[in-house]
Amino acid sequence: MNKKISKIKTSLTDFLIDHSKIRKYSKWVLIFIVEVISAFFFAYGFKAFTAPDVRCVKFWATSNPDYDMSSFKQADIIASGFTENDLISPTRLISGGASGVSQTIIRFISMFANITNYESLLVSILYFSLNIPIFILCFTKISKQFAFFTFVNVGLTSLFNSVIPDSWIYNIINLYNDMLARALFAGICTGISSGLAMIVGTSTGGYDCITIYISEKKSTSVGKYSLFLNSITVILYVLFSVLGHNINPSWNKQDPSKIVTTALYTIVYFFVSSKIMDLINTKNKKQEMQIVTTDSMVPTVLIHTFPHACTVVDSKGAFSGNKNYIIYMVISKSESKKAIKMVRNRDERAFITLTDINQVYGAFYIKPFD
């Protein structure tokens, strides 16, 4: 069975090599399919965990998304475990990326002016405005294909946010009052979304574009940069919200203690998201490969297969006394299986160790985005 599958893979690879246009279009179709899945995960996680809709919260509290608030009594609120404010303005985790920066700017403006009636409009304008320089960065500094499919991902996410029925949320899951569970599930969904987009050479927009650009320059993982930028956003959001409540409490009615609590859960959400993202996206992760072999051609095979150099040290086996070679090579984690297979095919008795490394200083080739 394995031989048949291997033969089919080889035939398909040979066919695509001989038909460059079909290979290119097939790749685009694959990227688009992954973008659809990525956008769905993000949109569903956002609607179910990060920012539940009022109709969802009403259903969880009353088993009726169209419940008349005027008949909702205090006793009913206590019995359901919800508050009246939950059914008017549901508690939401603080967004990351461009939308989080938009929320933070709104909180800053709210310290000096009452913009409650225009908040939704201002967030939309700020979100669009902040994404313009990010798309320019993608187009000019990363790649045109990267920028295009990032735009596709953002568009699909907006579409799914609009078309996913509320019933898919409130009839399936209710974690509204369990903030830790919400933070964990939101982080998992966002991390899967970002990770899937990155493994096909694109992103979900916002901070992902910036972190990918930085990680490409510094040759390190993307998750820690995403966590850092989002954490700064949350800290500023909390600072401006608390100051706004103290300066003008008449329109900044959010309880500062609840803002801080939500912010802490949001950091958990960002942390989980960054870890899932790094788990899926191995492009920028590095490993040191150490090989002990008696075959002098193994280094030649490696440097002709991978765009990385290696160092060879003459050595002698302590037990056998035979001459052998120790090969040191740094590779991307995504290349490790192929490298091991190449070495094993050449010398099945080779001794191989792999060690994860945090960062590489010096010349290390990473295939650029198309």
Residue frames as qw, qx, qy, qz and C-alpha x, y, z in Angstrom:
[[0.000, 0.885, 0.466, 0.000, 0.00, 0.00, 0.00],
 [0.306, -0.808, 0.098, 0.494, 2.78, 2.44, 0.95],
 [0.430, -0.143, 0.598, 0.662, 4.61, 1.63, -2.30],
 [0.239, 0.619, 0.655, 0.363, 1.48, 2.42, -4.33],
 [0.128, -0.945, -0.245, 0.174, 0.98, 5.74, -2.53],
 [0.415, -0.607, 0.330, 0.592, 4.66, 6.58, -3.01],
 [0.412, 0.157, 0.674, 0.593, 4.40, 5.72, -6.71],
 [0.119, 0.817, 0.536, 0.176, 1.31, 7.93, -7.11],
 [0.269, -0.889, -0.022, 0.371, 3.08, 10.83, -5.37],
 [0.453, -0.347, 0.502, 0.650, 6.12, 10.44, -7.61],
 [0.329, 0.431, 0.685, 0.487, 3.97, 10.35, -10.76],
 [0.019, -0.917, -0.397, 0.001, 2.01, 13.40, -9.65],
 [0.366, -0.760, 0.166, 0.511, 5.21, 15.30, -8.80],
 [0.439, -0.081, 0.612, 0.653, 6.73, 14.46, -12.19],
 [0.223, 0.667, 0.633, 0.323, 3.54, 15.56, -13.96],
 [0.138, -0.951, -0.220, 0.166, 3.46, 18.91, -12.14],
 [0.448, -0.545, 0.345, 0.619, 7.15, 19.50, -12.84],
 [0.359, 0.145, 0.673, 0.630, 6.48, 19.02, -16.56],
 [0.013, -0.700, -0.546, -0.460, 3.37, 21.27, -16.52],
 [0.291, -0.022, -0.352, 0.890, 4.37, 24.51, -14.80],
 [0.311, -0.273, -0.147, -0.898, 1.07, 26.35, -15.41],
 [0.722, -0.375, -0.512, -0.276, -1.01, 23.52, -13.94],
 [0.611, -0.171, -0.536, 0.557, 1.40, 23.41, -10.97],
 [0.078, 0.116, -0.183, 0.973, 0.98, 27.14, -10.41],
 [0.508, -0.306, -0.255, -0.763, -2.83, 27.08, -10.66],
 [0.743, -0.291, -0.602, 0.003, -3.05, 23.97, -8.46],
 [0.434, -0.073, -0.481, 0.758, -0.98, 25.74, -5.84],
 [0.178, -0.187, 0.031, -0.966, -3.29, 28.76, -5.93],
 [0.672, -0.327, -0.455, -0.484, -6.37, 26.52, -5.56],
 [0.687, -0.226, -0.603, 0.337, -4.76, 24.80, -2.57],
 [0.212, 0.033, -0.329, 0.920, -3.91, 28.16, -0.97],
 [0.395, -0.272, -0.175, -0.860, -7.47, 29.37, -1.50],
 [0.733, -0.329, -0.566, -0.186, -8.95, 26.23, 0.12],
 [0.568, -0.185, -0.529, 0.604, -6.66, 26.65, 3.13],
 [0.004, 0.152, -0.108, 0.982, -7.59, 30.36, 3.31],
 [0.570, -0.376, -0.387, -0.620, -11.29, 29.42, 3.45],
 [0.746, -0.340, -0.550, 0.159, -10.65, 27.02, 6.35],
 [0.420, -0.021, -0.348, 0.838, -8.42, 29.58, 8.09],
 [0.191, -0.273, -0.064, -0.941, -11.01, 32.37, 7.76],
 [0.667, -0.416, -0.478, -0.392, -13.79, 30.11, 9.05],
 [0.669, -0.263, -0.540, 0.438, -11.83, 29.15, 12.17],
 [0.216, 0.047, -0.227, 0.948, -11.10, 32.81, 12.93],
 [0.365, -0.305, -0.224, -0.851, -14.67, 33.98, 12.34],
 [0.716, -0.394, -0.542, -0.194, -16.25, 31.15, 14.33],
 [0.590, -0.204, -0.494, 0.605, -13.85, 31.61, 17.24],
 [0.048, 0.152, -0.092, 0.983, -14.50, 35.35, 17.23],
 [0.509, -0.338, -0.294, -0.735, -18.30, 34.95, 17.27],
 [0.784, -0.332, -0.517, -0.084, -18.37, 32.07, 19.76],
 [0.732, -0.358, -0.341, 0.468, -15.65, 33.02, 22.24],
 [0.387, 0.044, -0.069, 0.918, -13.99, 36.41, 21.66],
 [0.199, 0.100, 0.087, -0.971, -17.03, 38.59, 21.04],
 [0.118, 0.384, 0.916, 0.015, -20.36, 36.73, 21.34],
 [0.139, -0.363, -0.391, -0.834, -23.36, 38.40, 19.72],
 [0.375, -0.138, 0.387, -0.831, -26.23, 39.81, 21.83],
 [0.809, 0.007, -0.254, -0.530, -28.63, 37.23, 20.34],
 [0.670, 0.133, -0.711, 0.167, -26.33, 34.39, 21.42],
 [0.096, 0.141, -0.655, 0.736, -26.08, 35.73, 24.97],
 [0.574, -0.084, 0.117, -0.806, -29.88, 36.18, 25.13],
 [0.829, 0.032, -0.476, -0.292, -30.40, 32.57, 24.07],
 [0.515, 0.132, -0.739, 0.414, -27.92, 31.27, 26.66],
 [0.082, -0.085, 0.536, -0.836, -29.66, 33.28, 29.37],
 [0.545, 0.171, 0.302, -0.764, -33.29, 32.75, 28.31],
 [0.442, 0.137, 0.865, 0.193, -33.34, 29.99, 25.63],
 [0.381, 0.786, 0.485, 0.038, -34.81, 32.62, 23.31],
 [0.492, 0.001, 0.165, 0.855, -32.59, 34.91, 21.12],
 [0.042, -0.500, -0.345, -0.793, -35.56, 37.28, 20.57],
 [0.381, -0.535, -0.664, 0.357, -36.40, 37.65, 24.25],
 [0.053, -0.841, -0.200, -0.500, -38.12, 40.90, 25.21],
 [0.423, 0.176, -0.506, 0.730, -35.77, 42.66, 27.62],
 [0.319, -0.431, 0.088, -0.840, -38.60, 44.64, 29.19],
 [0.849, -0.337, -0.148, -0.380, -39.98, 41.46, 30.78],
 [0.730, 0.164, -0.549, 0.374, -36.64, 40.22, 32.08],
 [0.533, -0.807, -0.046, -0.250, -36.87, 40.49, 35.86],
 [0.070, -0.743, 0.609, -0.270, -34.07, 40.77, 38.39],
 [0.764, -0.251, 0.552, -0.222, -34.92, 37.31, 39.77],
 [0.899, 0.425, 0.109, 0.010, -34.57, 35.82, 36.31],
 [0.360, 0.809, -0.416, 0.207, -31.14, 37.49, 35.94],
 [0.366, -0.592, 0.663, -0.275, -29.87, 36.00, 39.19],
 [0.874, 0.006, 0.448, -0.187, -31.24, 32.55, 38.36],
 [0.822, 0.567, 0.002, 0.056, -29.63, 32.46, 34.92],
 [0.749, -0.332, 0.138, 0.557, -26.19, 33.55, 36.14],
 [0.404, 0.451, 0.271, 0.748, -26.23, 36.57, 33.81],
 [0.104, -0.486, -0.306, 0.812, -26.53, 40.26, 34.51],
 [0.403, 0.801, 0.373, -0.239, -28.79, 42.76, 32.78],
 [0.050, 0.813, -0.382, -0.437, -25.71, 44.39, 31.25],
 [0.403, -0.183, 0.841, 0.310, -24.71, 41.04, 29.70],
 [0.427, 0.522, 0.733, 0.080, -27.90, 41.03, 27.67],
 [0.229, 0.943, 0.127, -0.207, -27.39, 44.64, 26.54],
 [0.301, 0.830, -0.468, 0.025, -23.60, 44.82, 26.10],
 [0.985, -0.121, -0.100, 0.075, -21.98, 41.34, 26.29],
 [0.465, -0.743, 0.419, 0.235, -18.52, 40.99, 27.86],
 [0.818, 0.560, -0.097, 0.084, -15.88, 40.62, 25.16],
 [0.759, -0.303, 0.159, 0.554, -12.23, 39.75, 25.15],
 [0.053, 0.840, -0.191, -0.505, -10.04, 42.59, 23.86],
 [0.846, 0.521, 0.093, 0.064, -9.24, 42.05, 20.18],
 [0.599, -0.425, 0.342, 0.587, -5.69, 41.85, 18.91],
 [0.488, 0.271, 0.521, 0.646, -4.11, 43.23, 15.77],
 [0.057, 0.268, 0.240, 0.931, -5.57, 46.17, 13.89],
 [0.448, -0.621, -0.493, -0.413, -9.00, 45.82, 15.51],
 [0.644, -0.524, -0.386, 0.403, -7.37, 45.89, 18.97],
 [0.356, -0.062, 0.009, 0.932, -5.43, 49.03, 18.08],
 [0.175, -0.472, -0.419, -0.756, -8.70, 50.57, 16.86],
 [0.580, -0.648, -0.490, -0.049, -10.35, 49.76, 20.20],
 [0.591, -0.357, -0.236, 0.684, -7.39, 51.30, 22.04],
 [0.163, 0.180, 0.179, 0.953, -7.56, 54.53, 20.03],
 [0.373, -0.595, -0.491, -0.516, -11.29, 54.74, 20.75],
 [0.637, -0.589, -0.420, 0.267, -10.62, 54.39, 24.48],
 [0.442, -0.141, -0.059, 0.884, -8.05, 57.22, 24.26],
 [0.068, -0.362, -0.326, -0.871, -10.50, 59.53, 22.47],
 [0.508, -0.604, -0.566, -0.238, -13.21, 58.61, 25.01],
 [0.500, -0.342, -0.415, 0.679, -11.16, 60.19, 27.79],
 [0.109, -0.238, -0.009, 0.965, -11.94, 63.62, 26.30],
 [0.425, 0.108, -0.268, -0.858, -15.10, 63.24, 24.19],
 [0.621, 0.141, 0.667, -0.387, -18.35, 61.26, 24.28],
 [0.340, 0.362, -0.639, -0.588, -18.28, 59.17, 21.10],
 [0.467, 0.032, 0.838, -0.278, -20.58, 56.38, 22.32],
 [0.665, 0.546, 0.335, -0.383, -23.03, 56.83, 19.43],
 [0.554, 0.746, -0.316, -0.191, -20.24, 56.79, 16.84],
 [0.486, -0.555, 0.673, 0.045, -17.98, 54.10, 18.32],
 [0.798, 0.194, 0.566, 0.076, -18.89, 51.32, 15.86],
 [0.563, 0.819, 0.078, 0.079, -18.39, 53.63, 12.86],
 [0.047, -0.893, 0.447, -0.023, -15.05, 54.93, 14.18],
 [0.669, -0.333, 0.661, 0.072, -13.78, 51.39, 14.83],
 [0.780, 0.453, 0.416, 0.120, -14.61, 50.41, 11.23],
 [0.361, 0.920, -0.112, 0.101, -12.87, 53.52, 9.83],
 [0.291, -0.774, 0.561, -0.020, -9.80, 53.02, 12.03],
 [0.797, -0.091, 0.592, 0.075, -9.60, 49.29, 11.22],
 [0.718, 0.629, 0.243, 0.170, -9.64, 50.01, 7.48],
 [0.156, 0.950, -0.244, 0.120, -7.15, 52.89, 7.81],
 [0.491, -0.645, 0.585, 0.006, -4.70, 50.88, 9.92],
 [0.837, 0.091, 0.525, 0.122, -4.76, 47.97, 7.45],
 [0.558, 0.830, -0.022, -0.005, -3.76, 50.18, 4.50],
 [0.047, 0.810, -0.583, 0.035, -0.08, 50.58, 5.53],
 [0.651, -0.265, 0.707, -0.072, -0.01, 46.89, 6.54],
 [0.811, 0.455, 0.368, 0.011, -1.10, 45.83, 3.05],
 [0.375, 0.886, -0.271, 0.033, 1.48, 48.19, 1.56],
 [0.343, -0.632, 0.693, -0.052, 4.12, 46.52, 3.74],
 [0.791, 0.071, 0.606, -0.039, 2.99, 43.09, 2.51],
 [0.699, 0.695, 0.166, -0.005, 3.03, 44.18, -1.14],
 [0.309, 0.885, -0.325, 0.128, 6.41, 45.94, -1.11],
 [0.168, -0.672, 0.686, -0.225, 8.45, 44.06, 1.52],
 [0.651, -0.122, 0.731, -0.163, 7.13, 40.50, 1.50],
 [0.197, 0.021, 0.812, 0.549, 5.52, 39.54, -1.84],
 [0.408, 0.025, -0.253, -0.877, 2.63, 40.37, -4.14],
 [0.577, -0.176, -0.754, -0.259, 1.14, 36.89, -3.82],
 [0.321, -0.229, -0.715, 0.577, 1.39, 37.11, -0.03],
 [0.146, 0.157, 0.182, -0.960, -0.41, 40.48, -0.06],
 [0.490, -0.044, -0.499, -0.713, -3.14, 39.23, -2.41],
 [0.594, -0.242, -0.763, -0.076, -4.00, 36.09, -0.44],
 [0.197, -0.196, -0.588, 0.759, -3.79, 38.01, 2.85],
 [0.325, 0.071, -0.052, -0.942, -6.42, 40.35, 1.41],
 [0.589, -0.115, -0.672, -0.433, -8.48, 37.28, 0.39],
 [0.436, -0.207, -0.795, 0.366, -8.22, 35.90, 3.93],
 [0.025, 0.179, 0.372, -0.910, -9.34, 39.19, 5.50],
 [0.456, 0.026, -0.310, -0.834, -12.24, 39.39, 3.04],
 [0.586, -0.153, -0.772, -0.191, -13.33, 35.80, 3.73],
 [0.272, -0.198, -0.711, 0.618, -13.15, 36.40, 7.49],
 [0.240, 0.139, 0.139, -0.951, -15.43, 39.44, 7.13],
 [0.559, -0.024, -0.552, -0.619, -17.79, 37.36, 4.97],
 [0.523, -0.184, -0.825, 0.112, -17.96, 34.49, 7.48],
 [0.072, -0.143, -0.538, 0.828, -18.52, 36.96, 10.31],
 [0.415, 0.113, -0.057, -0.901, -21.64, 38.09, 8.45],
 [0.673, 0.062, -0.519, -0.524, -23.02, 34.76, 7.17],
 [0.316, -0.002, -0.910, 0.266, -22.34, 32.29, 10.01],
 [0.499, -0.586, -0.404, -0.495, -25.79, 31.91, 11.66],
 [0.283, -0.549, 0.499, -0.607, -26.05, 32.71, 15.37],
 [0.921, -0.174, 0.063, -0.343, -27.75, 29.32, 15.79],
 [0.824, 0.310, -0.408, 0.243, -24.42, 27.64, 14.90],
 [0.167, 0.459, -0.554, 0.675, -23.06, 29.31, 18.03],
 [0.442, -0.325, 0.429, -0.718, -25.78, 29.23, 20.68],
 [0.926, -0.032, -0.061, -0.371, -27.10, 25.76, 19.79],
 [0.822, 0.292, -0.440, 0.211, -23.62, 24.18, 19.95],
 [0.617, -0.033, -0.461, 0.637, -21.63, 25.73, 22.77],
 [0.271, -0.887, -0.123, -0.352, -22.03, 28.05, 25.76],
 [0.707, -0.135, -0.329, 0.612, -18.85, 29.13, 27.55],
 [0.049, 0.811, 0.115, 0.571, -19.92, 32.74, 28.08],
 [0.516, -0.812, 0.092, -0.257, -19.56, 32.78, 31.88],
 [0.870, -0.314, 0.186, 0.331, -16.39, 30.66, 31.92],
 [0.205, 0.939, -0.217, -0.170, -13.84, 33.30, 30.90],
 [0.373, -0.544, 0.717, 0.226, -10.85, 30.95, 31.14],
 [0.624, 0.238, 0.731, 0.140, -12.45, 28.40, 28.82],
 [0.443, 0.866, 0.212, -0.094, -13.42, 31.22, 26.45],
 [0.041, -0.867, 0.438, 0.234, -9.84, 32.51, 26.41],
 [0.499, -0.281, 0.791, 0.214, -8.45, 29.02, 25.73],
 [0.595, 0.457, 0.653, 0.101, -10.88, 28.18, 22.92],
 [0.305, 0.938, 0.037, -0.160, -10.54, 31.64, 21.36],
 [0.193, -0.742, 0.583, 0.268, -6.75, 31.25, 21.40],
 [0.578, -0.017, 0.792, 0.196, -6.95, 27.78, 19.82],
 [0.544, 0.695, 0.470, 0.013, -9.23, 28.98, 17.00],
 [0.165, 0.959, -0.162, -0.162, -7.13, 32.10, 16.30],
 [0.370, -0.586, 0.677, 0.247, -3.87, 30.13, 16.48],
 [0.630, 0.217, 0.724, 0.179, -5.16, 27.49, 14.04],
 [0.439, 0.856, 0.265, -0.059, -6.38, 30.23, 11.70],
 [0.019, 0.913, -0.365, -0.180, -3.04, 32.08, 11.69],
 [0.503, -0.396, 0.742, 0.200, -0.97, 28.88, 11.55],
 [0.670, 0.408, 0.611, 0.108, -2.88, 27.46, 8.56],
 [0.373, 0.924, 0.055, -0.063, -2.51, 30.74, 6.67],
 [0.164, -0.832, 0.501, 0.173, 1.23, 30.87, 7.37],
 [0.636, -0.195, 0.718, 0.204, 2.04, 27.32, 6.25],
 [0.616, 0.547, 0.505, 0.258, 0.77, 28.16, 2.75],
 [0.464, 0.063, 0.157, 0.870, 2.76, 31.39, 2.62],
 [0.110, -0.623, -0.288, -0.719, 0.18, 34.00, 3.59],
 [0.132, -0.051, -0.634, 0.760, -1.42, 35.50, 6.73],
 [0.084, -0.680, -0.727, 0.040, -4.65, 36.63, 8.38],
 [0.107, 0.784, 0.146, 0.593, -3.67, 40.30, 8.15],
 [0.480, -0.859, -0.004, -0.176, -3.06, 42.81, 10.95],
 [0.399, -0.764, 0.507, 0.002, -0.18, 42.03, 13.30],
 [0.905, 0.030, 0.401, 0.143, 0.46, 38.71, 11.51],
 [0.628, 0.724, 0.022, 0.283, 1.92, 40.62, 8.55],
 [0.062, -0.894, 0.363, -0.256, 4.21, 42.64, 10.82],
 [0.702, -0.491, 0.513, -0.059, 5.37, 39.61, 12.84],
 [0.898, 0.282, 0.278, 0.192, 6.08, 37.61, 9.68],
 [0.432, 0.837, -0.141, 0.304, 8.14, 40.49, 8.27],
 [0.306, -0.798, 0.468, -0.226, 10.13, 40.76, 11.53],
 [0.845, -0.249, 0.473, -0.014, 10.64, 37.00, 11.86],
 [0.823, 0.514, 0.104, 0.218, 11.88, 36.78, 8.26],
 [0.231, 0.862, -0.305, 0.332, 14.47, 39.47, 9.00],
 [0.349, -0.657, 0.583, -0.325, 15.56, 37.98, 12.32],
 [0.584, 0.201, -0.778, -0.115, 15.19, 34.31, 11.33],
 [0.063, -0.037, 0.833, -0.548, 13.14, 33.29, 14.36],
 [0.017, -0.471, -0.881, -0.034, 9.59, 32.18, 15.27],
 [0.083, -0.468, -0.293, -0.829, 6.61, 34.51, 14.81],
 [0.502, -0.607, -0.612, -0.074, 4.56, 33.70, 17.92],
 [0.492, -0.443, -0.349, 0.662, 6.63, 35.68, 20.44],
 [0.113, 0.026, 0.157, 0.981, 6.42, 38.88, 18.37],
 [0.349, -0.470, -0.570, -0.577, 2.65, 38.49, 18.01],
 [0.564, -0.572, -0.554, 0.219, 2.30, 37.98, 21.77],
 [0.397, -0.256, -0.169, 0.865, 4.47, 41.03, 22.51],
 [0.046, -0.179, -0.301, -0.936, 2.59, 43.42, 20.19],
 [0.464, -0.517, -0.590, -0.412, -0.84, 42.22, 21.35],
 [0.555, -0.481, -0.512, 0.446, 0.17, 42.50, 25.02],
 [0.218, -0.101, -0.040, 0.970, 1.24, 46.13, 24.48],
 [0.261, -0.344, -0.471, -0.769, -2.17, 46.78, 22.88],
 [0.560, -0.546, -0.621, -0.053, -4.01, 45.28, 25.86],
 [0.473, -0.350, -0.366, 0.721, -1.96, 47.26, 28.40],
 [0.037, 0.028, 0.131, 0.990, -2.69, 50.56, 26.60],
 [0.394, -0.433, -0.599, -0.546, -6.37, 49.64, 26.27],
 [0.559, -0.541, -0.581, 0.240, -6.66, 49.03, 30.01],
 [0.362, -0.229, -0.188, 0.884, -4.74, 52.21, 30.85],
 [0.110, -0.148, -0.278, -0.943, -6.92, 54.44, 28.66],
 [0.476, -0.475, -0.653, -0.349, -10.14, 52.73, 29.84],
 [0.526, -0.502, -0.522, 0.446, -9.34, 53.20, 33.52],
 [0.219, -0.169, -0.045, 0.960, -8.24, 56.82, 32.98],
 [0.217, -0.291, -0.489, -0.793, -11.39, 57.47, 30.96],
 [0.504, -0.555, -0.658, -0.062, -13.57, 56.11, 33.76],
 [0.459, -0.476, -0.361, 0.658, -11.85, 58.42, 36.28],
 [0.136, -0.094, 0.157, 0.974, -11.83, 61.52, 34.04],
 [0.467, 0.029, -0.190, -0.863, -15.32, 61.27, 32.52],
 [0.180, 0.045, 0.963, -0.195, -17.34, 58.50, 34.23],
 [0.526, 0.392, 0.282, -0.700, -20.62, 59.81, 32.78],
 [0.772, 0.475, -0.208, -0.368, -19.94, 58.11, 29.42],
 [0.439, 0.398, -0.798, 0.110, -17.09, 55.73, 30.40],
 [0.724, -0.398, 0.155, -0.542, -19.25, 53.42, 32.52],
 [0.842, 0.127, -0.520, 0.065, -17.13, 50.27, 32.36],
 [0.718, -0.686, 0.115, -0.032, -16.08, 49.00, 35.78],
 [0.180, 0.785, -0.592, 0.032, -12.24, 49.28, 35.98],
 [0.512, -0.348, 0.772, -0.148, -11.97, 45.99, 37.90],
 [0.816, 0.345, 0.445, -0.129, -13.88, 44.18, 35.16],
 [0.514, 0.818, -0.246, -0.072, -11.70, 45.79, 32.49],
 [0.098, -0.667, 0.734, -0.077, -8.54, 44.54, 34.21],
 [0.682, -0.070, 0.707, -0.177, -10.00, 41.04, 34.67],
 [0.781, 0.575, 0.210, -0.126, -11.00, 40.82, 31.02],
 [0.307, 0.839, -0.447, -0.031, -7.54, 42.05, 30.00],
 [0.364, -0.488, 0.790, -0.080, -5.85, 39.27, 31.98],
 [0.759, 0.221, 0.603, -0.106, -8.00, 36.64, 30.29],
 [0.599, 0.788, -0.051, -0.135, -7.24, 38.30, 26.95],
 [0.013, 0.742, -0.669, -0.043, -3.49, 37.83, 27.57],
 [0.604, -0.110, 0.785, -0.077, -4.20, 34.11, 28.15],
 [0.719, 0.597, 0.319, -0.160, -6.02, 34.12, 24.81],
 [0.369, 0.854, -0.354, -0.093, -3.03, 35.75, 23.07],
 [0.297, -0.560, 0.773, -0.016, -0.57, 33.36, 24.73],
 [0.709, 0.135, 0.688, -0.079, -2.48, 30.25, 23.62],
 [0.633, 0.751, 0.109, -0.151, -2.90, 31.70, 20.12],
 [0.167, 0.829, -0.526, -0.089, 0.84, 32.39, 19.75],
 [0.438, -0.359, 0.824, -0.026, 1.77, 28.87, 20.94],
 [0.735, 0.376, 0.556, -0.101, -0.68, 27.17, 18.56],
 [0.477, 0.855, -0.120, -0.166, 0.57, 29.41, 15.74],
 [0.011, -0.715, 0.697, 0.061, 4.20, 28.39, 16.35],
 [0.624, -0.101, 0.769, -0.098, 3.19, 24.72, 16.68],
 [0.726, 0.552, 0.403, -0.072, 1.61, 24.72, 13.21],
 [0.468, 0.869, -0.141, 0.073, 3.96, 27.11, 11.44],
 [0.828, -0.386, 0.207, 0.350, 7.46, 25.55, 11.44],
 [0.621, 0.708, 0.051, 0.333, 8.92, 27.64, 8.59],
 [0.097, 0.839, -0.304, 0.440, 10.90, 29.92, 10.91],
 [0.771, -0.558, 0.293, -0.093, 11.86, 27.28, 13.48],
 [0.438, 0.659, -0.611, 0.037, 15.44, 26.00, 13.32],
 [0.929, -0.337, 0.152, -0.021, 17.11, 22.78, 14.36],
 [0.017, 0.711, -0.694, -0.109, 20.75, 21.79, 14.63],
 [0.979, 0.131, -0.060, -0.146, 21.35, 18.45, 12.96],
 [0.194, -0.672, 0.714, 0.031, 24.37, 16.39, 14.02],
 [0.946, 0.241, -0.106, -0.189, 25.23, 13.32, 11.97],
 [0.374, -0.568, 0.723, 0.124, 27.90, 10.69, 12.64],
 [0.888, 0.408, 0.094, -0.188, 28.58, 8.64, 9.50],
 [0.634, -0.323, 0.548, 0.439, 31.30, 6.64, 7.74],
 [0.561, 0.570, 0.498, 0.337, 30.08, 7.77, 4.30],
 [0.330, -0.329, 0.083, 0.881, 32.12, 10.73, 3.03],
 [0.041, 0.300, 0.572, 0.762, 29.43, 11.56, 0.42],
 [0.170, -0.683, -0.688, 0.174, 26.69, 12.43, 2.95],
 [0.138, -0.612, -0.110, 0.771, 27.77, 16.11, 3.22],
 [0.029, -0.116, 0.573, 0.811, 27.73, 16.42, -0.59],
 [0.120, -0.461, -0.835, -0.274, 24.21, 14.95, -0.76],
 [0.189, -0.697, -0.535, 0.438, 22.99, 17.36, 1.92],
 [0.098, -0.556, 0.068, 0.822, 24.37, 20.57, 0.43],
 [0.047, 0.003, -0.682, -0.730, 23.03, 19.62, -3.00],
 [0.188, -0.511, -0.825, -0.148, 19.56, 18.94, -1.56],
 [0.266, -0.840, -0.415, 0.226, 19.19, 21.84, 0.87],
 [0.320, 0.811, -0.010, 0.490, 20.16, 25.52, 0.51],
 [0.519, -0.824, 0.205, -0.099, 22.30, 25.33, 3.66],
 [0.431, 0.586, -0.654, 0.207, 26.01, 24.72, 4.22],
 [0.891, -0.441, -0.092, -0.061, 27.40, 22.25, 6.74],
 [0.058, -0.775, 0.611, -0.151, 30.58, 21.65, 8.72],
 [0.955, 0.045, -0.293, -0.016, 32.44, 18.33, 8.60],
 [0.298, -0.743, 0.567, -0.194, 34.80, 17.16, 11.34],
 [0.668, 0.253, -0.700, 0.011, 37.03, 14.08, 10.99],
 [0.580, -0.509, 0.436, -0.463, 36.58, 11.74, 13.95],
 [0.384, 0.231, -0.894, 0.000, 37.22, 8.19, 15.13],
 [0.768, -0.402, -0.320, -0.382, 34.85, 5.72, 16.76],
 [0.322, -0.638, 0.588, -0.379, 35.82, 5.10, 20.40],
 [0.836, -0.133, 0.491, -0.207, 34.75, 1.44, 20.32],
 [0.888, 0.409, 0.193, 0.087, 35.56, 0.41, 16.72],
 [0.481, -0.519, 0.333, 0.624, 38.50, 2.72, 16.16],
 [0.494, 0.443, 0.570, 0.483, 37.23, 3.28, 12.59],
 [0.107, -0.115, 0.100, 0.983, 37.38, 6.65, 10.88],
 [0.117, 0.688, 0.711, 0.093, 34.09, 8.51, 10.57],
 [0.130, 0.319, 0.130, 0.930, 32.72, 12.02, 10.06],
 [0.052, -0.603, -0.619, 0.500, 30.66, 14.34, 12.26],
 [0.131, 0.421, 0.439, 0.783, 28.47, 16.67, 10.22],
 [0.030, -0.509, -0.491, 0.706, 26.95, 19.81, 11.76],
 [0.030, 0.311, 0.548, 0.776, 24.10, 21.48, 9.87],
 [0.213, 0.343, 0.476, -0.781, 21.32, 23.96, 10.75],
 [0.051, -0.273, -0.773, -0.571, 18.01, 23.36, 8.96],
 [0.481, -0.208, 0.023, -0.851, 14.43, 24.57, 9.17],
 [0.470, -0.065, 0.783, -0.403, 12.22, 22.30, 11.25],
 [0.768, 0.429, 0.149, -0.452, 10.03, 21.70, 8.22],
 [0.566, 0.605, -0.541, -0.141, 13.06, 20.20, 6.44],
 [0.368, -0.510, 0.745, -0.222, 14.06, 17.74, 9.18],
 [0.843, 0.107, 0.488, -0.200, 12.10, 14.69, 7.97],
 [0.744, 0.662, -0.089, -0.014, 13.43, 15.06, 4.44],
 [0.114, 0.773, -0.603, 0.161, 17.00, 15.50, 5.73],
 [0.583, -0.333, 0.707, -0.221, 16.80, 12.37, 7.90],
 [0.875, 0.340, 0.316, -0.138, 15.40, 10.36, 4.99],
 [0.548, 0.777, -0.308, 0.033, 18.18, 11.55, 2.69],
 [0.118, -0.657, 0.717, -0.198, 20.88, 10.56, 5.21],
 [0.723, -0.110, 0.634, -0.252, 19.26, 7.18, 5.93],
 [0.842, 0.518, 0.079, -0.125, 19.03, 6.37, 2.24],
 [0.432, 0.750, -0.478, 0.152, 22.76, 7.00, 1.94],
 [0.293, 0.290, -0.813, 0.411, 23.87, 5.43, 5.23],
 [0.668, -0.476, -0.425, -0.384, 21.28, 3.45, 7.20],
 [0.735, -0.315, -0.437, 0.412, 23.72, 3.09, 10.13],
 [0.193, 0.485, -0.125, 0.844, 24.24, 6.85, 10.49],
 [0.341, -0.512, -0.621, 0.486, 23.73, 8.28, 14.00],
 [0.044, 0.532, 0.269, 0.802, 21.56, 11.43, 13.87],
 [0.223, -0.533, -0.595, 0.558, 20.53, 13.91, 16.60],
 [0.053, 0.653, 0.345, 0.672, 18.28, 16.97, 16.27],
 [0.318, -0.412, -0.482, 0.705, 18.30, 19.91, 18.70],
 [0.080, 0.881, 0.423, 0.197, 15.81, 22.79, 18.68],
 [0.433, -0.099, -0.104, 0.890, 17.45, 26.23, 18.60],
 [0.049, 0.759, 0.448, -0.470, 15.87, 29.62, 19.33],
 [0.315, 0.920, -0.018, -0.232, 17.66, 31.82, 16.83],
 [0.813, 0.142, 0.225, 0.518, 20.38, 31.82, 14.20],
 [0.045, -0.904, 0.136, 0.403, 22.88, 34.64, 13.77],
 [0.274, -0.377, 0.697, 0.545, 24.62, 34.81, 10.43],
 [0.438, 0.271, -0.498, -0.698, 23.69, 33.75, 6.92],
 [0.338, 0.136, 0.919, -0.149, 20.84, 31.23, 6.91],
 [0.215, -0.008, -0.559, -0.801, 18.72, 30.84, 3.80],
 [0.373, 0.373, 0.728, -0.439, 14.92, 30.82, 4.15],
 [0.227, 0.367, 0.710, 0.557, 12.86, 30.40, 1.00],
 [0.125, 0.132, 0.112, -0.977, 11.18, 33.77, 0.41],
 [0.486, 0.490, 0.598, -0.408, 7.42, 34.13, -0.05],
 [0.434, 0.322, 0.643, 0.542, 6.35, 33.83, -3.69]]
